[in-house]
Every structure is written in C-alpha cells, then in structure tokens.
Amino acid sequence: MDQSRLQELRRAFAANAAQHDLEARFPSVNIDRLREAGLLGLTAPRQYGGGSASLRDVCLVLGTLAEGCASTTLILAMQLFKLAALNRSPLWPEHVRAAVSAAAVNQGALINALRVEPELGSPTRGGLPATTIRRAAQGGWLLTGHKIFSTGAPGLRWMDVWARTDEEPGRVGHVLVAAESPGIRIIETWNHIGMRATCSHDVLFTDVAVDDHHVAVRPLEEWRDADWLQPAWNAAGMSAIYTGIARAARDWTIDFLRHRVPSALGAPLATLPRAQEKIGEIEMLLAANTRLIDSIAADVDNGSVPPPEETALLKAMAVENAVRAVELAASLAGNHAHARANAIERYIRDVRSGRVQAPQADAAHLAAGRKILLATGT
C-alpha cells in the first residue's frame, strides 16, 4: 500500500469519525474509500485478484488507519482476518473460496465471523453455541439462532456463523451465509461507549437455507488448535489498532501542549518538565507496542508461529499499554480531554474496547498459568 495514499485515507477517516461516532452510524463512505483503494481484498490470494498481504503489511495498514477512525479499521480488520483464514482452510471448496475472495476484490464485499451469543458469550471461553443447523427436507441445511456483537453487521455480504448441528452428539463449525438470504434480521442494539460506528448489532437467523458447500462442521475437539495462525493474526492486528488509537491520542496531546499557554505560566504547557516526562512515558509504551507487533508479524511471516498462549498474553499487554498511553495523554489535557469537541474524548472510549475483545486478559493469564503450573516432566 502506497504510504501517501494510506495517509490520505487516515485524514479522510479522521474528518468524519466524530460524526459517525456521535450517530453510531455505519461508515459506508469509509468502506467505499477502502474498496476504491483496493484494501478490502488485501489478504485475498493473488489468484483471485487479491494482494496476498503479509501480516506485517496488514498491521501497518490497520495501525495507520486506526489513527483516523478506529471503528472503520476494526471492520476492515475483521474482513482481512477472515479472508486470510478462509483461504488457508482446507474445509472450504475451491469455488467457495474463489467466490468470496473475488467478491471482496471486485465489489468490496464484506465478510465477518459471527460467534458470540447472549447465553454463550464468546466461544473462546468454551461451550457449545445455541445457534443450530438441521437438515432440510429438500436438501441442504436450515440455520436458526441469535448472534450478538456482530461487527459491521449492516454492511456484510457474507456472515460466517458459528453453529452446531442438531445431531447427538452434535458437531460444530462454520456456516457461510449470504447476508441477503431470507430469514435474516438485523436488530439495531449496538449503543456502546466505544467503537460506536462498528454497528455491531444483533443478528437473528430463522430457518435460513444453506447449501452443503457452505457448511463446515466437525466434532468440537477437532477444532482445538485447528488454525494456529489465527490467534497470532488476531493478536498482532488488534494490537496494531489499539496502538494506532494511542498514537492519535499522543499526537492530539502534543498539539494541545504546544499551543496551550496558560496566563499564569506565560509559556506553552509543552515547556513543563512534567509534560515532557509524561510524553516520554507515552513514547515508551508506544515503542514497546511497535516492537511487539513487529515481532509477532515477523515470526508469522517467516513461518515461525508463536503458540496461542503467548500471542494472547502479548495482545493483552499491548492493549494495556495502549490504554495507559491514552490515560497519560488525557491526564495532561485535564478537562479538555473529556469534552466531546475534542477527538481525544473518543480515543479514551475507543481504546478501552480492546480489553473486552477476545482473548481478554484474564483468559490469557489463566491459559498461560495453567500451562506452566500443570506441565509434566518439570
């Protein structure tokens, strides 16, 4: 991706981010810009017209664009992660991979995974989905269920739904559904503190017809460690987004400190040692995150994938660093940081969303601690 074009997109996103956030409105104009720039097919294989982008390149794009509009960038991240995962999975027929990828490249068609449910919560914490598929009398399957926190729901062309069969014992897996299929209803429930323009609404499925080629199910235990790359992509990509938000908060604060001249001081706040020290602390946190993201991405791109327990810990650390960096920036701006007229107020809200996106810190700590304490032969 050309850096000048990327910066142009960042500025365009920043110009309308406040309005999208205020209205909790799907950022259609930004998605159109991503399509025109060829970014919605960035991780699709070259054979389908995509960019076959490396994880390092994806993180660069996500980190830069998150400085402009984090909500738009989160929708893009889900698109890029899912396209990459779909095309490395042997479960999907070639014509399915080709159709989804080509639609993303040529039309900007969005795809995302819908996994979370009201009762289940996130599948990463275990448990079976209540969303089910059952055999239809006329062939194929019928999908019924309720998903929540469905990022980008109004703009999706494809929904990759985590569901189980109604058999005993049941199988679980992916059901790839065209969003315009009869029986799908989006309920506009998303009214969160941060990432408001992701429009991560509820989606209801009622007897939605799905053909055999769009269903990939198997016993639950066979999904364990089925895709070692996905946790690393998620960790690096999510870390890049929240670090991008923190960079935007830093830049806003630097500008504020340079131009704010209290009458009692008679000089810009930037001249105060306390301000200089805190900006230095922010730089420490951002530098650590940059190295962390680059390290994960380099390992993945070089074929040395870190274990999921490690990438979960690194994602949790990067998010905490980003949150702390924004908190420090806000402390330097005082009341100004809490005024909706100032972009940093949005950064304060958006960056905290990283804590509730899987894997969450407590789950990452538990998995790592369990692995160490219950290891045999040590």
Secondary structure, DSSP 8 states (H G I E B T S, - for coil): --HHHHHHHHHHHHHHHHHHHHHT---HHHHHHHHHTT-TTTTS-GGGT-----HHHHHHHHHHHHTT-HHHHHHHHHHHHHHHHHHH-TTS-HHHHHHHHHHHHHH--EEEEE--BTTTB-GGG----S-EEEE-TTSSEEEEEEEEEETTGGGEEEEEEEEEESSSS--EEEEEEETTSTTEEEE-----SSSGGG--EEEEEEEEEE-GGGEEEE-GGGGTTS-THHHHHHHHHHHHHHHHHHHHHHHHHHHHHHH---TTT-S-GGGSHHHHHHHHHHHHHHHHHHHHHHHHHHHHHTT----HHHHHHHHHHHHHHHHHHHHHHHHHHGGGGG-TTSHHHHHHHHHGGGGGSSS-HHHHHHHHHHHHHT-S--
